C-alpha cells in the first residue's frame, strides 16, 4: 500500500512525531510512505535526515511568493512556538491575498505529488483549512485530530468554515484521545462512528531507562546542578498552553532550601509567555532553560532527572509525558485532557501554582521504595503505547476506505 501523509508543519511537534513514527512502522510492515510538509530551510543540525531522504519526505519549500505578496515562513494554527518557525506567524495574520497564495500553492504542490506518487491512502495530520482540497482533486482522505487544530479552530474564526468542510469531507477522523474525540464531535458536528480514538505512542528504543553519566549530560547542556539536588525535567513548548508560567509561579512558592532544579527543554521565549505580568510573581532560580533538544538528548535529560513535570492548561494526548514515563520517570501533571487517561504520578488541577508546588514537594519527599514503585509503573504503562500497534489499527480503516 502507498500511503501519503500531509502535515501543516515540519518536525518538532507531536503531529510530525506521529507521522514519522507511523512511516517507520508502515515501512517495517512492507508499505511505502511519503510525508509532505512545508519548511523554510534554515540550516539547523537536525534537518539532515529530512533534506537527504526524498524517498520518504516531500518538502514544500518556503518562502512563497508571487507578484503581489509573499509568505516567509509556513504559518502556524495557534501562536505557540515552533522550532522551525522563529517568527511565530499564524494563519490569522495572513492577508486574504496571502491566504489565497498559500492555498493555491498547496493545491499545486499536493496535486503534483499525488500525480507522481499515486497514493492508495491519504491521511492529513490536523483538521485544517486545506484538507478538503484533496477531495476537490478527486481523492478520499482521512484526518488526525491532534487538539492543536481544535485550539486553532477556536483561535482563528476565519478558518472555521474551511476546517468544518475538511472534517465533514474526511472518510474517518482519528482522535488521539477521548478528550479530543468529544471536541471534534462538538466543533465540527461530526457523528461518533466517524471519529476513531487511536492514541499516540512514543519511540520505545529511544526513551527507556538507561545509565547515563550525569556530569557529561550537564556539561553538554552547559548547566550546573549540585550533587544531591532533586532534578525535574520539562519537555514542551515555552508557552502558556504548556503552563510554563504556572511552573515559574510554583517555583516562587517552593521553600528556599527545597533544592529542586528544573531542566526546561523546548522552543520559545519566556518573555512571550509572561508578557507584562509582574516578574515578582515568578522565580527563575534553579531553572535551566536549554532550548529545543534532539530526542537523543531529551532521553538523557529524563534519565538524569528524578521526575518530569507537565503543567499544561490543555493537552490532547501528551507524547512528552509518555517519553518521560518510558524513561521510568513519574509525572507531576495537570488534569488537562488526554494525559489524565494514563499518566502515572501526581495529578493536579490546571493553573494552580500552589498545588503544583505541593505536588513537586510530595514527590521529592517520597520514599525510595515508593519512587521505585512509581518508576516501574510509569515504564510499564508507557510500554503499552507502541507505534506498531497504532499503525496496525490504522490499517483497518485504510482498508475500509480502499474497499469503498
Kinemage of the C-alpha trace (Angstrom):
@kinemage 1
@onewidth
@group {chain A} dominant
@subgroup {mainchain}
@vectorlist {calphas} color= white
{ca unk a 1} P 0.000 0.000 0.000
{ca unk a 2} L 1.209 3.518 -0.818
{ca unk a 3} L 0.385 5.926 1.999
{ca unk a 4} L 0.699 9.710 1.856
{ca unk a 5} L 0.746 11.869 4.986
{ca unk a 6} L 0.322 15.638 4.792
{ca unk a 7} L 1.299 17.875 7.695
{ca unk a 8} L 0.813 21.583 8.400
{ca unk a 9} L 4.423 21.968 9.576
{ca unk a 10} L 7.785 20.187 9.779
{ca unk a 11} L 9.402 18.173 12.532
{ca unk a 12} L 9.471 19.464 16.103
{ca unk a 13} L 5.844 18.868 17.131
{ca unk a 14} L 3.693 15.940 18.207
{ca unk a 15} L 1.882 15.682 14.864
{ca unk a 16} L 5.118 15.208 12.949
{ca unk a 17} L 6.418 12.802 15.583
{ca unk a 18} L 3.296 10.735 14.892
{ca unk a 19} L 3.719 10.883 11.096
{ca unk a 20} L 7.401 9.960 11.240
{ca unk a 21} L 6.837 7.091 13.674
{ca unk a 22} L 3.946 5.718 11.623
{ca unk a 23} L 6.080 5.957 8.494
{ca unk a 24} L 8.741 3.768 10.106
{ca unk a 25} L 6.148 1.268 11.355
{ca unk a 26} L 4.369 1.052 7.995
{ca unk a 27} L 7.677 0.597 6.174
{ca unk a 28} L 8.518 -2.263 8.526
{ca unk a 29} L 5.161 -3.805 7.610
{ca unk a 30} L 6.018 -3.603 3.896
{ca unk a 31} L 4.192 -0.414 2.861
{ca unk a 32} L 5.507 2.670 1.052
{ca unk a 33} L 5.274 6.074 2.770
{ca unk a 34} L 5.608 9.692 1.741
{ca unk a 35} L 5.331 12.629 4.184
{ca unk a 36} L 4.517 16.029 2.655
{ca unk a 37} L 5.202 19.128 4.754
{ca unk a 38} L 6.210 22.806 4.469
{ca unk a 39} L 9.562 24.152 5.629
{ca unk a 40} L 11.945 27.042 5.185
{ca unk a 41} L 15.468 25.640 5.032
{ca unk a 42} L 17.227 27.334 7.955
{ca unk a 43} L 20.409 25.279 8.207
{ca unk a 44} L 19.930 23.556 11.587
{ca unk a 45} L 21.780 20.390 12.570
{ca unk a 46} L 18.617 18.279 12.821
{ca unk a 47} L 17.439 18.842 9.228
{ca unk a 48} L 19.866 16.432 7.522
{ca unk a 49} L 17.541 13.439 7.770
{ca unk a 50} L 14.646 15.274 6.165
{ca unk a 51} L 16.524 17.016 3.367
{ca unk a 52} L 18.523 13.938 2.366
{ca unk a 53} L 15.696 11.398 2.218
{ca unk a 54} L 13.433 12.322 -0.689
{ca unk a 55} L 12.098 8.765 -0.793
{ca unk a 56} L 10.158 9.340 2.433
{ca unk a 57} L 9.912 13.138 2.643
{ca unk a 58} L 8.495 15.659 0.176
{ca unk a 59} L 9.225 19.227 1.310
{ca unk a 60} L 7.011 22.114 0.255
{ca unk a 61} L 9.584 24.933 0.154
{ca unk a 62} L 9.034 28.335 1.738
{ca unk a 63} L 9.001 31.316 1.282
{ca unk a 64} L 6.038 31.531 -1.081
{ca unk a 65} L 5.986 34.499 -3.460
{ca unk a 66} L 4.029 35.975 -6.324
{ca unk a 67} L 3.882 39.438 -7.879
{ca unk a 68} L 1.793 40.845 -5.039
{ca unk a 69} L 2.643 39.106 -1.749
{ca unk a 70} L 4.953 36.662 -0.060
{ca unk a 71} L 4.869 34.356 2.978
{ca unk a 72} L 8.301 33.971 4.526
{ca unk a 73} L 7.672 31.093 6.977
{ca unk a 74} L 4.935 28.461 6.960
{ca unk a 75} L 2.075 29.791 9.155
{ca unk a 76} L 1.021 28.236 12.464
{ca unk a 77} L -2.518 27.405 13.606
{ca unk a 78} L -2.020 28.868 17.092
{ca unk a 79} L 0.559 31.338 18.443
{ca unk a 80} L 2.584 28.643 20.227
{ca unk a 81} L 6.283 28.472 19.303
{ca unk a 82} L 7.608 26.065 16.684
{ca unk a 83} L 11.341 25.276 16.444
{ca unk a 84} L 11.268 25.729 12.643
{ca unk a 85} L 9.335 28.999 12.708
{ca unk a 86} L 11.222 31.593 14.760
{ca unk a 87} L 8.863 34.458 13.850
{ca unk a 88} L 5.718 32.667 15.031
{ca unk a 89} L 3.406 33.944 12.272
{ca unk a 90} L -0.075 32.415 12.305
{ca unk a 91} L -2.797 31.878 9.700
{ca unk a 92} L -4.797 34.603 11.450
{ca unk a 93} L -2.133 37.154 10.423
{ca unk a 94} L -2.260 36.275 6.722
{ca unk a 95} L -3.995 38.766 4.472
{ca unk a 96} L -6.635 37.428 2.090
{ca unk a 97} L -4.095 37.562 -0.729
{ca unk a 98} L -1.524 35.692 1.341
{ca unk a 99} L -4.060 33.043 2.315
{ca unk a 100} L -5.025 32.639 -1.334
{ca unk a 101} L -1.330 32.270 -2.230
{ca unk a 102} L -0.914 29.622 0.465
{ca unk a 103} L -3.967 27.565 -0.559
{ca unk a 104} L -3.224 27.782 -4.277
{ca unk a 105} L 0.378 26.752 -3.682
{ca unk a 106} L -0.743 23.831 -1.515
{ca unk a 107} L -3.135 22.681 -4.225
{ca unk a 108} L -0.440 22.805 -6.928
{ca unk a 109} L 2.172 21.064 -4.793
{ca unk a 110} L -0.073 18.293 -3.493
{ca unk a 111} L -1.693 17.714 -6.909
{ca unk a 112} L 1.727 17.226 -8.494
{ca unk a 113} L 2.764 14.886 -5.681
{ca unk a 114} L -0.406 12.797 -5.964
{ca unk a 115} L 0.018 12.554 -9.728
{ca unk a 116} L 3.622 11.403 -9.328
{ca unk a 117} L 3.342 9.221 -6.204
{ca unk a 118} L -0.149 7.775 -6.829
{ca unk a 119} L -1.013 7.024 -3.172
{ca unk a 120} L -3.610 4.438 -2.234
{ca unk a 121} L -4.439 6.266 1.003
{ca unk a 122} L -4.011 9.878 2.121
{ca unk a 123} L -4.025 10.896 5.786
{ca unk a 124} L -3.930 14.584 6.782
{ca unk a 125} L -2.319 15.459 10.093
{ca unk a 126} L -4.673 18.099 11.559
{ca unk a 127} L -8.170 19.078 10.552
{ca unk a 128} L -7.410 22.341 8.860
{ca unk a 129} L -8.199 24.715 6.022
{ca unk a 130} L -6.668 22.807 3.105
{ca unk a 131} L -7.538 19.150 3.725
{ca unk a 132} L -10.701 19.279 1.646
{ca unk a 133} L -8.645 20.435 -1.360
{ca unk a 134} L -7.537 16.792 -1.622
{ca unk a 135} L -11.171 15.756 -2.065
{ca unk a 136} L -11.556 18.533 -4.642
{ca unk a 137} L -8.702 16.867 -6.538
{ca unk a 138} L -10.705 13.645 -6.568
{ca unk a 139} L -9.138 11.690 -3.708
{ca unk a 140} L -10.679 10.401 -0.461
{ca unk a 141} L -8.697 11.095 2.707
{ca unk a 142} L -8.611 10.583 6.456
{ca unk a 143} L -7.655 13.141 9.130
{ca unk a 144} L -5.980 13.004 12.508
{ca unk a 145} L -7.190 15.487 15.117
{ca unk a 146} L -4.285 16.495 17.358
{ca unk a 147} L -6.052 19.079 19.583
{ca unk a 148} L -3.837 21.957 18.411
{ca unk a 149} L -6.124 22.084 15.357
{ca unk a 150} L -9.161 22.335 17.637
{ca unk a 151} L -7.374 25.110 19.523
{ca unk a 152} L -6.738 26.754 16.146
{ca unk a 153} L -10.432 26.446 15.305
{ca unk a 154} L -11.291 28.436 18.421
{ca unk a 155} L -8.463 30.921 17.903
{ca unk a 156} L -8.976 31.717 14.211
{ca unk a 157} L -12.589 32.413 13.272
{ca unk a 158} L -11.770 32.935 9.590
{ca unk a 159} L -10.606 29.335 9.213
{ca unk a 160} L -13.642 27.689 10.773
{ca unk a 161} L -15.731 27.254 7.626
{ca unk a 162} L -12.897 25.540 5.766
{ca unk a 163} L -11.969 23.412 8.784
{ca unk a 164} L -15.565 22.206 9.141
{ca unk a 165} L -15.596 21.314 5.448
{ca unk a 166} L -12.320 19.412 5.876
{ca unk a 167} L -13.689 17.463 8.848
{ca unk a 168} L -17.007 16.637 7.237
{ca unk a 169} L -15.367 15.573 3.956
{ca unk a 170} L -12.974 13.113 5.621
{ca unk a 171} L -13.733 9.392 5.423
{ca unk a 172} L -12.650 8.918 9.039
{ca unk a 173} L -11.129 11.137 11.716
{ca unk a 174} L -8.582 9.657 14.113
{ca unk a 175} L -8.710 11.359 17.520
{ca unk a 176} L -5.675 10.955 19.786
{ca unk a 177} L -7.827 10.654 22.944
{ca unk a 178} L -11.437 10.504 24.106
{ca unk a 179} L -10.990 14.126 25.169
{ca unk a 180} L -10.150 15.117 21.585
{ca unk a 181} L -12.949 12.973 20.148
{ca unk a 182} L -15.560 14.874 22.146
{ca unk a 183} L -14.073 18.173 20.964
{ca unk a 184} L -14.147 17.042 17.322
{ca unk a 185} L -17.782 15.967 17.512
{ca unk a 186} L -18.829 19.231 19.145
{ca unk a 187} L -16.841 21.654 16.973
{ca unk a 188} L -17.369 20.158 13.516
{ca unk a 189} L -20.775 18.487 14.006
{ca unk a 190} L -19.401 15.002 13.329
{ca unk a 191} L -21.189 11.770 14.305
{ca unk a 192} L -19.484 9.476 16.787
{ca unk a 193} L -18.954 6.474 14.489
{ca unk a 194} L -16.807 8.543 12.134
{ca unk a 195} L -14.356 9.586 14.898
{ca unk a 196} L -12.000 6.774 15.858
{ca unk a 197} L -9.888 7.050 19.006
{ca unk a 198} L -6.334 5.826 18.371
{ca unk a 199} L -3.874 7.090 20.953
{ca unk a 200} L -0.317 8.202 20.240
{ca unk a 201} L 2.815 6.231 21.030
{ca unk a 202} L 6.469 7.017 21.589
{ca unk a 203} L 9.886 5.791 20.456
{ca unk a 204} L 10.494 2.861 22.800
{ca unk a 205} L 14.032 2.303 21.529
{ca unk a 206} L 14.972 5.892 22.352
{ca unk a 207} L 13.070 6.627 25.558
{ca unk a 208} L 13.882 3.917 28.072
{ca unk a 209} L 15.638 3.648 31.442
{ca unk a 210} L 19.395 3.664 30.914
{ca unk a 211} L 22.565 4.602 32.716
{ca unk a 212} L 23.994 7.908 31.574
{ca unk a 213} L 26.789 9.971 33.049
{ca unk a 214} L 25.087 12.876 34.813
{ca unk a 215} L 28.110 15.141 34.718
{ca unk a 216} L 28.674 14.691 30.980
{ca unk a 217} L 24.988 15.390 30.237
{ca unk a 218} L 25.091 18.597 32.290
{ca unk a 219} L 28.353 19.627 30.620
{ca unk a 220} L 26.801 19.077 27.198
{ca unk a 221} L 23.918 21.332 28.225
{ca unk a 222} L 26.356 23.860 29.735
{ca unk a 223} L 24.497 23.974 33.050
{ca unk a 224} L 25.447 23.265 36.664
{ca unk a 225} L 23.276 21.379 39.147
{ca unk a 226} L 24.723 20.428 42.543
{ca unk a 227} L 25.040 16.800 43.611
{ca unk a 228} L 22.072 15.695 45.688
{ca unk a 229} L 19.624 18.111 44.049
{ca unk a 230} L 16.157 16.836 43.132
{ca unk a 231} L 16.009 17.239 39.333
{ca unk a 232} L 12.767 17.769 37.400
{ca unk a 233} L 12.598 17.640 33.599
{ca unk a 234} L 10.107 19.588 31.491
{ca unk a 235} L 9.685 18.928 27.752
{ca unk a 236} L 7.307 21.137 25.810
{ca unk a 237} L 6.890 24.457 24.096
{ca unk a 238} L 7.684 27.528 26.169
{ca unk a 239} L 4.085 28.667 26.097
{ca unk a 240} L 1.015 29.338 28.182
{ca unk a 241} L -0.578 26.232 26.675
{ca unk a 242} L 2.097 24.100 28.332
{ca unk a 243} L 1.803 26.075 31.586
{ca unk a 244} L 5.415 27.162 31.888
{ca unk a 245} L 4.272 30.374 33.586
{ca unk a 246} L 2.420 28.311 36.212
{ca unk a 247} L 5.617 26.332 36.830
{ca unk a 248} L 7.556 29.569 37.355
{ca unk a 249} L 4.947 30.706 39.876
{ca unk a 250} L 5.103 27.352 41.673
{ca unk a 251} L 8.885 27.680 41.795
{ca unk a 252} L 8.451 31.028 43.527
{ca unk a 253} L 6.442 29.256 46.253
{ca unk a 254} L 8.975 26.496 46.885
{ca unk a 255} L 10.895 26.733 50.180
{ca unk a 256} L 14.363 28.210 49.716
{ca unk a 257} L 16.032 25.024 50.905
{ca unk a 258} L 13.994 22.642 48.725
{ca unk a 259} L 16.960 22.183 46.366
{ca unk a 260} L 14.722 21.378 43.374
{ca unk a 261} L 16.262 22.118 39.965
{ca unk a 262} L 14.350 22.193 36.680
{ca unk a 263} L 15.735 21.385 33.219
{ca unk a 264} L 13.419 23.129 30.755
{ca unk a 265} L 13.526 21.730 27.201
{ca unk a 266} L 11.569 23.373 24.401
{ca unk a 267} L 11.400 26.124 21.815
{ca unk a 268} L 10.041 29.586 22.514
{ca unk a 269} L 10.823 32.715 24.508
{ca unk a 270} L 9.771 33.135 28.107
{ca unk a 271} L 9.199 36.876 27.564
{ca unk a 272} L 6.381 35.964 25.159
{ca unk a 273} L 4.713 33.919 27.901
{ca unk a 274} L 4.827 36.168 30.926
{ca unk a 275} L 4.416 39.378 28.925
{ca unk a 276} L 3.588 42.348 31.108
{ca unk a 277} L 2.941 40.350 34.270
{ca unk a 278} L 4.807 41.350 37.393
{ca unk a 279} L 8.059 39.387 37.409
{ca unk a 280} L 7.914 39.269 41.193
{ca unk a 281} L 5.262 36.564 40.781
{ca unk a 282} L 7.802 34.259 39.134
{ca unk a 283} L 11.092 32.715 40.134
{ca unk a 284} L 13.842 31.718 37.701
{ca unk a 285} L 16.070 30.316 40.448
{ca unk a 286} L 17.250 26.779 39.721
{ca unk a 287} L 15.522 26.970 36.321
{ca unk a 288} L 17.802 25.818 33.490
{ca unk a 289} L 16.431 26.659 30.029
{ca unk a 290} L 18.224 24.536 27.412
{ca unk a 291} L 16.056 25.110 24.311
{ca unk a 292} L 14.762 22.590 21.814
{ca unk a 293} L 16.571 19.266 22.182
{ca unk a 294} L 17.059 16.239 19.945
{ca unk a 295} L 15.307 13.038 21.061
{ca unk a 296} L 18.709 11.577 21.996
{ca unk a 297} L 19.491 14.490 24.304
{ca unk a 298} L 15.975 14.554 25.748
{ca unk a 299} L 16.191 10.877 26.665
{ca unk a 300} L 19.436 11.555 28.545
{ca unk a 301} L 17.873 14.519 30.344
{ca unk a 302} L 14.934 12.420 31.539
{ca unk a 303} L 17.330 9.725 32.722
{ca unk a 304} L 19.318 12.122 34.933
{ca unk a 305} L 16.087 13.562 36.354
{ca unk a 306} L 14.088 12.256 39.313
{ca unk a 307} L 10.658 13.096 37.870
{ca unk a 308} L 9.145 15.036 34.990
{ca unk a 309} L 6.501 17.772 35.050
{ca unk a 310} L 3.818 18.860 32.547
{ca unk a 311} L 1.594 21.637 33.956
{ca unk a 312} L -0.350 22.059 30.693
{ca unk a 313} L -3.529 24.104 30.528
{ca unk a 314} L -4.729 21.879 27.687
{ca unk a 315} L -3.255 18.644 26.355
{ca unk a 316} L -4.754 16.488 23.632
{ca unk a 317} L -2.617 13.476 24.489
{ca unk a 318} L 0.916 14.343 25.624
{ca unk a 319} L 3.649 12.383 23.819
{ca unk a 320} L 6.179 14.220 26.011
{ca unk a 321} L 4.549 12.617 29.032
{ca unk a 322} L 4.887 9.132 27.512
{ca unk a 323} L 8.536 9.763 26.642
{ca unk a 324} L 9.386 10.695 30.222
{ca unk a 325} L 7.428 7.705 31.561
{ca unk a 326} L 9.207 5.474 29.056
{ca unk a 327} L 12.435 6.511 30.786
{ca unk a 328} L 10.843 5.423 34.069
{ca unk a 329} L 10.040 8.911 35.297
{ca unk a 330} L 6.829 9.515 37.294
{ca unk a 331} L 4.969 12.692 36.450
{ca unk a 332} L 3.525 15.718 38.130
{ca unk a 333} L 0.828 16.561 35.593
{ca unk a 334} L -2.376 18.530 35.238
{ca unk a 335} L -5.899 17.240 34.727
{ca unk a 336} L -5.912 18.847 31.291
{ca unk a 337} L -7.161 16.273 28.811
{ca unk a 338} L -5.504 13.218 27.298
{ca unk a 339} L -2.798 12.716 29.953
{ca unk a 340} L -5.391 12.009 32.615
{ca unk a 341} L -6.166 8.667 30.951
{ca unk a 342} L -2.728 7.138 31.502
{ca unk a 343} L -0.160 9.305 33.314
{ca unk a 344} L 1.478 7.870 36.451
{ca unk a 345} L 2.361 10.156 39.341
{ca unk a 346} L 0.654 13.162 40.922
{ca unk a 347} L -2.340 14.770 39.189
{ca unk a 348} L -3.227 18.381 39.987
{ca unk a 349} L -5.750 20.938 38.674
{ca unk a 350} L -4.717 23.319 35.898
{ca unk a 351} L -3.481 26.853 36.659
{ca unk a 352} L -2.839 26.156 40.336
{ca unk a 353} L 0.740 27.103 41.338
{ca unk a 354} L 0.099 26.246 44.996
{ca unk a 355} L -0.975 22.669 44.301
{ca unk a 356} L 1.761 22.300 41.699
{ca unk a 357} L 4.282 23.272 44.372
{ca unk a 358} L 2.735 20.750 46.765
{ca unk a 359} L 2.841 18.025 44.125
{ca unk a 360} L 6.532 18.637 43.477
{ca unk a 361} L 7.335 18.578 47.186
{ca unk a 362} L 5.339 15.385 47.736
{ca unk a 363} L 7.320 13.635 45.030
{ca unk a 364} L 10.580 14.942 46.467
{ca unk a 365} L 9.919 13.580 49.967
{ca unk a 366} L 8.523 10.225 48.779
{ca unk a 367} L 10.490 7.226 49.999
{ca unk a 368} L 12.979 5.466 47.759
{ca unk a 369} L 10.747 2.391 47.721
{ca unk a 370} L 7.698 4.435 46.713
{ca unk a 371} L 9.623 6.188 43.915
{ca unk a 372} L 10.940 2.870 42.600
{ca unk a 373} L 7.392 1.536 42.513
{ca unk a 374} L 6.135 4.619 40.649
{ca unk a 375} L 9.073 4.484 38.265
{ca unk a 376} L 8.397 0.855 37.346
{ca unk a 377} L 4.679 1.503 36.922
{ca unk a 378} L 5.352 4.537 34.691
{ca unk a 379} L 7.627 2.483 32.457
{ca unk a 380} L 5.219 -0.446 32.187
{ca unk a 381} L 2.222 1.769 31.410
{ca unk a 382} L 4.183 3.630 28.725
{ca unk a 383} L 5.259 0.376 27.082
{ca unk a 384} L 1.620 -0.321 26.191
{ca unk a 385} L 1.676 2.570 23.700
{ca unk a 386} L 3.674 1.157 20.801
{ca unk a 387} L 3.714 2.700 17.324
{ca unk a 388} L 3.399 -0.745 15.719
{ca unk a 389} L 0.062 -1.365 17.474
{ca unk a 390} L -1.137 2.074 16.406
{ca unk a 391} L -0.082 1.510 12.789
{ca unk a 392} L -1.940 -1.811 12.641
{ca unk a 393} L -5.123 -0.216 14.000
{ca unk a 394} L -4.927 2.443 11.275
{ca unk a 395} L -4.524 -0.137 8.526
{ca unk a 396} L -8.000 -1.493 9.238
{ca unk a 397} L -9.527 1.889 8.422
{ca unk a 398} L -7.296 2.442 5.399
{ca unk a 399} L -8.607 -0.862 4.028
{ca unk a 400} L -12.199 0.239 4.656
{ca unk a 401} L -11.556 3.357 2.582
{ca unk a 402} L -9.901 1.346 -0.199
{ca unk a 403} L -12.774 -1.161 -0.268
{ca unk a 404} L -15.269 1.659 -0.775
